[in-house]
Amino acid sequence: MRLNLRREDGFTLVEMSIAGIVAAILLAALGTFLMNSVSGGAFTQGMSSTIDDVRIVMQQIEKETRGADTIAWCEPTGSCLEVGAQTPTGSFQTLRYNHTGETLTRQTFNESTAEWSEPLVTVDRVVNAASQPVFSCDSDTSYLRLTVDLHIEPTPNSNPTFNVQTSIRPRNFLSAAVCQEGT
């Protein structure tokens, strides 16, 4: 190679082609590595964000249900729950959580107009099957215990799903009699 550098006629076309091919392969490998790193980072960030969002919503549902003065099952049973949640001022306001399609929404009931607010999406990519109700009630105990069970896709089209479940014991109910639909 030193001999070629000292000669005035330079490298041959074959030598330059081989060097170009080797450089292209190295650049392609480096580019693939960088793209996979960015893709992996985006997946991890999306998954972390989804988990944080679900955790916040579950804490909100727990807080509102734990201090509720009423809990009612609405249609479809297992996918819809109405809660008389306590407000910061000490009064109570009726909220509806509803699982439709791949979203869990929250609505507020306006007593003066007797209408529900527009549904606010609280969690996306909820993939509960018909055999996996979002809201269920434990009627085997002597007190009310409500279970919220969400099956979430951490990122679009991801597999497996992520399962978040919490069990809530509302303070204002003495028995499990409120497990019945509409009570």
C-alpha positions as a Markdown table, in Angstrom:
| # | Residue | x | y | z |
|---|---|---|---|---|
| 1 | Met | 0.0 | 0.0 | 0.0 |
| 2 | Arg | 2.9 | 2.4 | 0.8 |
| 3 | Leu | 4.3 | 1.6 | -2.6 |
| 4 | Asn | 1.0 | 2.6 | -4.2 |
| 5 | Leu | 0.9 | 5.9 | -2.3 |
| 6 | Arg | 4.4 | 6.8 | -3.5 |
| 7 | Arg | 3.5 | 6.0 | -7.1 |
| 8 | Glu | 2.0 | 8.8 | -9.1 |
| 9 | Asp | -0.6 | 6.7 | -10.9 |
| 10 | Gly | -2.6 | 6.1 | -7.6 |
| 11 | Phe | -5.0 | 3.3 | -6.8 |
| 12 | Thr | -6.6 | 1.1 | -9.4 |
| 13 | Leu | -10.3 | 1.1 | -10.1 |
| 14 | Val | -10.7 | -2.3 | -8.5 |
| 15 | Glu | -9.0 | -1.1 | -5.3 |
| 16 | Met | -11.2 | 2.0 | -5.1 |
| 17 | Ser | -14.3 | -0.1 | -5.7 |
| 18 | Ile | -13.5 | -2.6 | -3.0 |
| 19 | Ala | -12.7 | 0.3 | -0.6 |
| 20 | Gly | -16.0 | 1.9 | -1.5 |
| 21 | Ile | -18.0 | -1.3 | -0.9 |
| 22 | Val | -16.3 | -1.9 | 2.5 |
| 23 | Ala | -17.1 | 1.8 | 3.5 |
| 24 | Ala | -20.7 | 1.4 | 2.3 |
| 25 | Ile | -21.1 | -1.8 | 4.3 |
| 26 | Leu | -19.7 | -0.2 | 7.4 |
| 27 | Leu | -22.0 | 2.9 | 7.0 |
| 28 | Ala | -25.0 | 0.6 | 6.5 |
| 29 | Ala | -24.2 | -1.3 | 9.7 |
| 30 | Leu | -23.7 | 1.9 | 11.6 |
| 31 | Gly | -26.9 | 3.3 | 10.3 |
| 32 | Thr | -28.8 | 0.1 | 11.2 |
| 33 | Phe | -27.4 | 0.2 | 14.7 |
| 34 | Leu | -28.4 | 3.9 | 15.1 |
| 35 | Met | -31.9 | 3.3 | 13.8 |
| 36 | Asn | -32.5 | 0.4 | 16.1 |
| 37 | Ser | -31.2 | 2.4 | 19.1 |
| 38 | Val | -33.6 | 5.3 | 18.3 |
| 39 | Ser | -36.5 | 2.8 | 17.7 |
| 40 | Gly | -35.8 | 1.0 | 21.0 |
| 41 | Gly | -35.6 | 4.3 | 22.9 |
| 42 | Ala | -38.9 | 5.4 | 21.4 |
| 43 | Phe | -40.5 | 2.1 | 22.4 |
| 44 | Thr | -39.2 | 2.3 | 25.9 |
| 45 | Gln | -40.3 | 6.0 | 26.2 |
| 46 | Gly | -43.8 | 5.1 | 24.9 |
| 47 | Met | -44.1 | 2.2 | 27.2 |
| 48 | Ser | -43.0 | 4.2 | 30.2 |
| 49 | Ser | -45.4 | 7.1 | 29.3 |
| 50 | Thr | -48.3 | 4.6 | 29.0 |
| 51 | Ile | -47.6 | 3.0 | 32.4 |
| 52 | Asp | -47.4 | 6.4 | 34.0 |
| 53 | Asp | -50.7 | 7.5 | 32.5 |
| 54 | Val | -52.4 | 4.3 | 33.6 |
| 55 | Arg | -51.0 | 4.6 | 37.1 |
| 56 | Ile | -52.3 | 8.2 | 37.5 |
| 57 | Val | -55.8 | 7.2 | 36.2 |
| 58 | Met | -55.9 | 4.2 | 38.6 |
| 59 | Gln | -55.0 | 6.4 | 41.5 |
| 60 | Gln | -57.8 | 8.8 | 40.5 |
| 61 | Ile | -60.3 | 6.0 | 40.3 |
| 62 | Glu | -59.2 | 4.7 | 43.6 |
| 63 | Lys | -59.5 | 8.1 | 45.3 |
| 64 | Glu | -62.9 | 8.8 | 43.8 |
| 65 | Thr | -64.3 | 5.4 | 44.6 |
| 66 | Arg | -62.9 | 5.0 | 48.1 |
| 67 | Gly | -64.8 | 8.1 | 49.3 |
| 68 | Ala | -67.9 | 7.7 | 47.1 |
| 69 | Asp | -71.4 | 8.0 | 48.5 |
| 70 | Thr | -72.9 | 6.0 | 45.6 |
| 71 | Ile | -71.6 | 3.3 | 43.2 |
| 72 | Ala | -73.8 | 2.1 | 40.4 |
| 73 | Trp | -73.3 | -0.2 | 37.5 |
| 74 | Cys | -74.4 | 1.1 | 34.2 |
| 75 | Glu | -74.7 | -0.6 | 30.8 |
| 76 | Pro | -72.7 | -2.5 | 29.6 |
| 77 | Thr | -72.1 | -4.2 | 33.0 |
| 78 | Gly | -68.4 | -4.6 | 33.7 |
| 79 | Ser | -67.5 | -1.8 | 31.3 |
| 80 | Cys | -69.4 | 1.1 | 32.9 |
| 81 | Leu | -69.3 | 2.4 | 36.4 |
| 82 | Glu | -71.0 | 5.5 | 38.0 |
| 83 | Val | -69.5 | 6.9 | 41.2 |
| 84 | Gly | -70.8 | 9.7 | 43.4 |
| 85 | Ala | -67.3 | 11.1 | 44.1 |
| 86 | Gln | -66.5 | 13.7 | 46.7 |
| 87 | Thr | -65.3 | 17.1 | 45.4 |
| 88 | Pro | -62.7 | 19.3 | 47.1 |
| 89 | Thr | -65.5 | 21.4 | 48.6 |
| 90 | Gly | -67.0 | 18.4 | 50.3 |
| 91 | Ser | -70.0 | 18.0 | 48.1 |
| 92 | Phe | -70.6 | 15.0 | 45.8 |
| 93 | Gln | -70.5 | 14.8 | 42.0 |
| 94 | Thr | -71.5 | 11.9 | 39.8 |
| 95 | Leu | -68.8 | 10.6 | 37.5 |
| 96 | Arg | -69.1 | 7.9 | 34.9 |
| 97 | Tyr | -66.2 | 5.7 | 33.8 |
| 98 | Asn | -66.9 | 3.8 | 30.6 |
| 99 | His | -64.8 | 1.3 | 28.6 |
| 100 | Thr | -65.8 | 1.4 | 24.9 |
| 101 | Gly | -63.6 | 0.1 | 22.0 |
| 102 | Glu | -60.0 | 0.6 | 23.1 |
| 103 | Thr | -60.5 | 3.6 | 25.4 |
| 104 | Leu | -61.5 | 4.3 | 29.0 |
| 105 | Thr | -63.4 | 7.5 | 29.2 |
| 106 | Arg | -64.6 | 9.7 | 32.1 |
| 107 | Gln | -67.7 | 11.9 | 32.2 |
| 108 | Thr | -69.1 | 14.3 | 34.7 |
| 109 | Phe | -72.9 | 14.7 | 35.3 |
| 110 | Asn | -74.2 | 18.2 | 35.5 |
| 111 | Glu | -77.0 | 18.4 | 38.0 |
| 112 | Ser | -78.4 | 21.7 | 36.7 |
| 113 | Thr | -78.8 | 20.5 | 33.1 |
| 114 | Ala | -79.2 | 16.8 | 33.9 |
| 115 | Glu | -76.7 | 16.0 | 31.1 |
| 116 | Trp | -73.4 | 14.2 | 30.9 |
| 117 | Ser | -70.3 | 16.1 | 29.8 |
| 118 | Glu | -68.4 | 15.1 | 26.7 |
| 119 | Pro | -66.4 | 11.9 | 27.3 |
| 120 | Leu | -62.8 | 12.6 | 28.2 |
| 121 | Val | -60.3 | 9.8 | 27.2 |
| 122 | Thr | -58.3 | 8.8 | 30.3 |
| 123 | Val | -56.6 | 5.7 | 28.9 |
| 124 | Asp | -55.9 | 4.6 | 25.3 |
| 125 | Arg | -55.3 | 1.1 | 24.0 |
| 126 | Val | -57.4 | -0.7 | 26.6 |
| 127 | Val | -57.8 | -4.2 | 25.1 |
| 128 | Asn | -60.0 | -6.0 | 27.7 |
| 129 | Ala | -61.9 | -8.9 | 26.2 |
| 130 | Ala | -65.5 | -9.6 | 26.9 |
| 131 | Ser | -64.3 | -12.2 | 29.5 |
| 132 | Gln | -62.1 | -9.5 | 31.2 |
| 133 | Pro | -64.5 | -6.9 | 32.7 |
| 134 | Val | -62.8 | -3.6 | 33.5 |
| 135 | Phe | -65.0 | -3.2 | 36.7 |
| 136 | Ser | -66.1 | -6.0 | 38.9 |
| 137 | Cys | -67.4 | -6.5 | 42.4 |
| 138 | Asp | -66.4 | -9.1 | 44.9 |
| 139 | Ser | -69.6 | -10.5 | 46.3 |
| 140 | Asp | -68.0 | -13.3 | 48.3 |
| 141 | Thr | -67.0 | -10.9 | 51.2 |
| 142 | Ser | -69.2 | -9.2 | 53.8 |
| 143 | Tyr | -68.1 | -5.8 | 52.6 |
| 144 | Leu | -67.9 | -4.1 | 49.2 |
| 145 | Arg | -64.7 | -4.6 | 47.3 |
| 146 | Leu | -64.5 | -3.2 | 43.8 |
| 147 | Thr | -61.8 | -4.4 | 41.3 |
| 148 | Val | -60.5 | -2.3 | 38.4 |
| 149 | Asp | -58.7 | -4.5 | 35.9 |
| 150 | Leu | -57.1 | -2.9 | 32.8 |
| 151 | His | -55.3 | -4.8 | 30.0 |
| 152 | Ile | -53.2 | -2.2 | 28.1 |
| 153 | Glu | -51.1 | -2.3 | 24.9 |
| 154 | Pro | -48.0 | -0.4 | 26.1 |
| 155 | Thr | -47.4 | 0.9 | 22.6 |
| 156 | Pro | -49.4 | 0.6 | 19.4 |
| 157 | Asn | -49.5 | -3.0 | 18.1 |
| 158 | Ser | -47.3 | -4.3 | 21.0 |
| 159 | Asn | -47.5 | -7.8 | 22.3 |
| 160 | Pro | -47.9 | -8.9 | 25.1 |
| 161 | Thr | -50.3 | -6.6 | 26.8 |
| 162 | Phe | -49.7 | -5.0 | 30.2 |
| 163 | Asn | -52.1 | -5.8 | 33.0 |
| 164 | Val | -52.9 | -3.3 | 35.8 |
| 165 | Gln | -55.3 | -4.2 | 38.5 |
| 166 | Thr | -56.4 | -2.6 | 41.8 |
| 167 | Ser | -58.8 | -3.6 | 44.4 |
| 168 | Ile | -60.7 | -0.8 | 46.2 |
| 169 | Arg | -62.6 | -0.9 | 49.5 |
| 170 | Pro | -65.0 | 2.0 | 49.5 |
| 171 | Arg | -65.4 | 3.5 | 53.0 |
| 172 | Asn | -69.0 | 4.5 | 52.9 |
| 173 | Phe | -70.6 | 1.1 | 52.4 |
| 174 | Leu | -71.3 | -1.4 | 55.1 |
| 175 | Ser | -72.1 | -4.4 | 53.0 |
| 176 | Ala | -71.5 | -5.9 | 49.6 |
| 177 | Ala | -75.2 | -5.4 | 48.7 |
| 178 | Val | -74.2 | -2.6 | 46.3 |
| 179 | Cys | -72.7 | -5.2 | 44.0 |
| 180 | Gln | -76.0 | -5.4 | 42.2 |
| 181 | Glu | -76.5 | -3.6 | 38.9 |
| 182 | Gly | -78.2 | -0.2 | 39.4 |
| 183 | Thr | -77.7 | 0.1 | 43.1 |
